[in-house]
Amino acid sequence: MLELTNRIVTEQQLTTLMITHNMRDALRFGNRLIMMHNGRPVVDVAGEEKAKLTPVDLLELFEKMSDGAVSDKMMLG
């Protein structure tokens, strides 16, 4: 489903919002990644900075910026 959605979004140059706890999908799709904690953005990465991140890097960044708040859901996937 994600591949099809990505193809349609790319071909039609659409703006979309994807909400996920899967770090691999979050890094793979889209051109900007915003992570929220308690209703506030704590991580905002895009472009080359986002492209260089691994799921582990992303979790570490989130943990640092949210005072240690990493959930089990984020580690699955």
N, C-alpha and C positions, 0 to 999 in steps of 0.2 A: 504494500500500500504506500509506503514512504517513497519508493522509487517512482511510482506512477505520479504521486503528488508532486514530487520534485521535478519531474519532466514537464508536467502541466504548468507549474509555477514558472519554470525557466522559459518555456516556449512562449507563454502568454505575458511574461514580465509582470507577474502579479506580486503584490505585497501580501505576505501571510504571517501568521503567528503560530508557532508550534510550542506546545507546553509538554514537557517530558521530564522524567527523573532519570532517563537513560543517558549517561554521560557520553557514550559513543555516538548516539544519534544526535545529541546536542552539538557535538563538535563536527559531525559529518555534514549536517544539513544547515543551510542558511549562511548568511554573511555576517551576522552579529549574534552574540550570545549574552543574555542578561540573566544573572542568577539572583533570586530573591530570597530574603530571610526576614520573617516577621513582617511581610508586606512591603519591604523596602529593598531596592536594588543594592547588592553588595559587590557584585562582579559585573563588569561590562567590558567585553572584549570583542574585537572585530578584526577583519583583514588578516595580515601576516601574523599578528600576535595570536589570534585565534587558531590559525593554521598550524602554528608550532606546538600547541598544547596537546598533551595526551590526556586520557581520562584521569589518570593519577595526578597529573599537574593541576588539572581543573579542580579536583577534590581538595587538593592541598591549598590552592588559592582560595577556594570557598571557605575552607576551615579557618584559614588565617583572617579573612575579611569578615567572618561572622562569629568571631570569638569561640571557635571550636565546635560549631553546630554542623555535624555531618550525620545524616540519617542512614539507616540501613537501606532504604529505598534507593539512595543515590549510588550505593555500591553494587547494586544488582544490575545485570544487563551485560 
